[in-house]
Amino acid sequence: MNTDTIKGKLNEAKGAVKKGIGKATDDPALELEGRADQAKGKAQQVKGHLKDAVRDATR
């Protein structure tokens, strides 16, 4: 596991919290920001998994 994967998981969790708070407080902007953070986190995780796959394939 590399730093991209870890950062991605953290961003995804942060986004889930923001989205939940946005829903609870009826704040669509915060909910949208949370969704964006979740998407960013998922993309970072994919990048991390690809890096791991390339590293493993070149061993």
Secondary structure as GFF3:
##gff-version 3
##sequence-region A 1 59
A	DSSP	alpha_helix	3	24	.	.	.	ID=ss1
A	DSSP	alpha_helix	28	57	.	.	.	ID=ss2
###
